[in-house]
Amino acid sequence: MLAAIEARGGRSVFLSYLATLGGRLSRDAILAAIATTISWGPLTRKRIGRLTAETLPWYLRLYGVMVGATIPGEHHQAGSLHGIPRAERFGEWTMADLCFLAMTGKKPTPEEALPLQILIGLLISNGPGSISAQGAKGAVSADGPQTPGRVQINKAMIGFLTHTGYSHGGNGFEWMAFLLDRFRDRGLNDSTDPAHGIDLKAMAAEFARGYRREKKAAKEAGAELRALPSVHHPVFKGKPVNFDPRERFVAEYMSGAGKYNIFHAFYRELVQALHDNGASPYVFCVNVDAVIAALLLALLWPDYRAGRLGDRDLETAAFTLFLYGRMIGSAVEIDDHLNRGRDMDTRTPASTCGFVV
């Protein structure tokens, strides 16, 4: 670990101090020096408190365990992971590289790592009342944040895990299954090539006409209409044309970087076609979940087309990716409640709530 830090150009007085101790250093000592190096700037600028700095090593250890747990046991060898030597991973790899390795079993190229970084960033934030956040905050609240030394962060992370499941997090595969049904037999080789030769507008119109018929039949039968994955959002509605600002941000970023994603392009055609063909009274927004599905499926499409990944692998990848983002977001929820929460109370006063666009 120390050699990897030196190779990356990392320096601090805490790391230098370790060199003066002599003898074999413990992993905890090295982790403490790394965590204090990371937290010292925010701590001295009073962006975080001492309690946050002291608990950072705990979160770092948990992150490592949780990411490692998503890699099947047979790929954990002494000194290597999926055949990648420890020195290379420690000295060169990013967290996105490790997450990609866990999901696909191979090292990503920089082009493959970028969408994964975007995806994890999208999934970090918990909306107000998010179920996974409730699990984490509830565990902190039960231990008693007014006496923070009693709070068990391990248990709070288990709270986040118990509060994710098929509907909250695991339904990510529904997004990709919807796209697979549309594209499986279209002969698509490269999902990032804008010259793909597929008429997305016609595809979207065909589906919209079928959905309108389905909607009419469901109404006549008094049955519930199936929801379309990643289309519509109860928060972003009521206008003739609706947008999810998160989806627009990613679309503009990708466009500015010269990146194309056929699945995302299809979703944009779909919401317009649903309105144009009478299946919806207004143009639905493309939910940020559609962006997640589109980016992840494009990332895994080459391996899926080649038969290296199956439907079950895509389902596992969708849920695993959700967990990667939310384990970081849950640390924020835990730390927030640890510093500002009340015993047996997970509510946040409305006056202290905020949002970032």
N, C-alpha and C positions, 0 to 999 in steps of 0.2 A: 504493500500500500504506500509506504513512504517513497519507494523507488518510482512508483507511478505518479505520485504528486510532483516529484522532482522532474520527471520527464515532461509533465504538462506545464512546468514553470510555476508551480504553486509555492508560495513562501509566506511565512508568518512567524512571529515571535514564539507562538505556542509550539509550532513544529520544530523550531530551532531549540527550544527548551528540552524537547524530548531527547535530542542528541546529546545533551549534557548528563543524562541520567545514568548511562552505562548499563550493560547487561541487556537481557532480552526484554523488549517492550511487549506489553499485553495489547491485545486487539482493542480493548476498551480504552486504553490510554491514547492510542492512535486515533480512534474514533472521536474521543473527547477533543483532541487537538484540532481535528478537521472541523468538527461541529462548531467549536469556539471561533475558529478562523472565519467560518461562514457567517456566524451570528454577530461577530464583534462590531462591525460597522452599523447595522441596524440597531444594535443595543446601545452604542454610544450616542447615536442620533435620536434615541428614545422612540424609535419606530416599533420596537418590541420591548417587553419586560424581561426581567431576569428569569422568570419561570419558563417563558417560551424558549429562551436560550438553553436552559438546563435540560429541557425535555427534548430538544432537537435530536440528540443521539438516539433516543428511544424511537423516534419516528423513522430515522434513517435505517435502524436495524429492522424495524417492521417492514419498511418498503422492500428491503432486500429479501426478507423471508417470503413476502407475498408474491413478488415477481418470480422468485425462484420456485415457489410452489406451483406455478402455472406451467413449468417445464417438467415433462414426465421424468420419473426417477432414473430410467435407464440412460438418460442423456447427461446425468451428473457423474462425471468421472474425477478422480483425484487430479487436481491441477488444471482441469479443462471443463468446459460446458458446451455440449453439442460439438465437441472437437475443437473449440476455440480456446487457445491457451490463456491462462489467467493473466499473464503479463500483457498480452495484447488487449484483453478486455479492460483491464485496469488502466492501462496507459493511453488508450486511444478511443475507446468506445463511449457513446453517449447513452443516456437512459432510453432514448427512442430506439437505438440499435439493439439494446438488450430486450426490449419489449417485442420488437420485430422478430428477433431470434426465438423468443418464447412461442410466438404464434405460428411461425413458418419453419423454424429449424435451420434458418440460414441467415448470414449477415446481409443487411440491406445496403444498397447503394445509397449515396446521398439523396438521389431523386426519390427513392423509396422511403427513406427516413422522414423526409419533409412532411408528407401527408399524415404520417403517424404522429408527428409533433403537433400538427394542427388539430388532429382528432383528440389527443389527450388534453390539449388546451381547451377545446370545446367542452369536454366532459368534466373538467375540474370543478367548475362552478355549480353549486347547488342552488336551485330556486327556493324561494320562501316556502317552507313546509315540505320540502323534499323528503320522501320516505327514508332514504338512506341517511340523510342528515338527522332525522328524528331518532334513528337507532343509535347513532353516535352520541348525540346530545343527551338522549335519555340515559345512557349508561353513565355519562359524566354526572348528570343530575342526581342519579341514584346513589353514587358514591359520595357526593357532597362537595361541589366546587368551592364552597365557602371555607372548606378545609382542604386545599388542593393537594396536600401531601397524601390524602387518602385515595385520590382518584387513580384508577388503574387504566392506563392508556390502552393496554392490550385488550381489556374487556370492552372499551369503547369502540375499538376497531372491529371486534366481533359483533358489536351492535350494528355497525354499518353493514357487515356481511349478512347478518340475519335479516336485515331490512332491504336486501336486494333479492330479486327472484325473477320469475318468468315475465311478470307484467312490468316490473320496475327494473330495467336493465337487460333481462333475458329476452325481451321481445325484439331486440335488435335484429335478430335473424328474420323476423317477419318483414322488415324493410328490405333485406337482401333477397329473401324468397320472392317477394313481389317483383323485384328487378330481374331475378333469374328466370321467372316465368315469361317475362317480356323478351329477354335477350338470349336465352339458352340456345335457341335454334336459328339465330340470325346470322351465324357465321362470323361473329365479331372476334377478331384476333387482338386488336390493340384498342383498349378503351380510352386511351389518351390521344388518339389520332383523330383530328377533326375531319379528315378525309376518309371517314369510315364507310360512306356509301349507303347508309341506312336512313330512310325517310322517317325521322323522329316525329314530325308533325302528323304524318299519316298513321303512325303507330299509336300516337296519343289520341287521335280522333277515333280510331277503331275501338280503343278501349273505352273511351268516353261514351260512345253510342251504346256499347254493351252495358256499361254501368248505369246509364239512364234507364234502359229496359229493366235491369235488375232492381233499380230503385222503385220503378213503377210496380213491378210484380210484388216486391216486399210490402209496399203500401197497401195494395189490394188484399194481400193475405194477412195483413196485420202483423207481419214479422219484422224483426229488427234487421236493418240494413247493415251489411258488413262495413267496417271502417276501412278507409284506405290508409295504409301505413305512410306516415311522414307527410301527409297532405292535410292542411288545416291546422289551426291551433286556436283554442278558445280565447287566448289573450289578444291575438292579432286577427280581428275580424270586424265586420260591420261597414267596411268601405267597398266601393266598387272593385277596386284592385287592392289586395292585401299583401303585406310583406312581413317576413320575420327578419328583423334587422341583423341578426346573427348570420342568417343565410346570405344576406346581401353583402355583408362584410367579407365572408369567405369567398363569394363569387367574384367580388371586385379584386380581392387580393390575388386569387388564382389567375384572373384575367390579366392583371398587371404583371404577373410573373410569367405570362405566356403559357400557362397550363390549361389543358382542356380535359374535361371529364364527361364522357357521353352519358353516363347515368344521371349526373346532375342536370345536364342539358335536357334529358328526357323529362325529368320532373318539372322543369320550367315549362316545357311544352304541354305537359299533362294538365296542370292547373288551368291553363288557358283553354285547352280543348274541353275540359269539363264544363266550363262556362259557355263556350261557343256552341256546344252540342246540347245544351239544356239540362245538363246533369247537376248544375249548381247555380244558384241565383247570382252569385258574384264570383270573382276570381279568387280562389283560395290562396293562402300563402303557402310557399314551400317551406315546410318545417325544417328547423335545424337538424332534426333527426334524419331527414332526407340527405342532407349534406354528409352526415356521418356515414350513412349507408353507402352513398355514392363513392366517397373517398375510400372507405374500407374495401368495398367490392373491387374497385379499380386496382387497389393495392394487391389484392389477392387473385385477381382475374387470371394472370398468366399461369399461376400454379393450379388454379381450378381448371382452366382449359387443358392443361397438360396432364391432368389426372392425379397430380401430386396432392391435391386437397379435394375432399368431398364435401357434400352438403353439411354433414355433421361437423366437419372442421370449420366451416364458415360460421355455423351456429355458435360453436365454442369460441371462435375468435371474436365474434360480435359481443358476447357477454364478457369475455376476458378484457377486451378493450374498455368496456364500460367500467369494469372494476378498477383498471389501472387509473383512469381519470378520477373516479370517485374516492379511491383510497387517499389521493392527495387532497381532494376537496374535503374529505372527512377529517383529515388532520387539522384543517383550518377550523372546521366546526368544533372539534374537540378543544383546540387551543382557545378559541373564542369563548366557549362556555367555561373552560377552566379558569380563565382570567376574569370573566364578567358575569358568569352565570350564578344562579341561586340554587340552593338545595331543593331537589324535587320540583323543579320548575324549568321547562324548556322554552318558555315563551320569550320572545324578544319584543320589547316595547316598540310600537309603531313609530314613535318619534326618533328612534335610533336606527331604523331600517334605511338602507340606501340601495342604489343600483348603479351599474356601469353599463353604458351602451357601447 
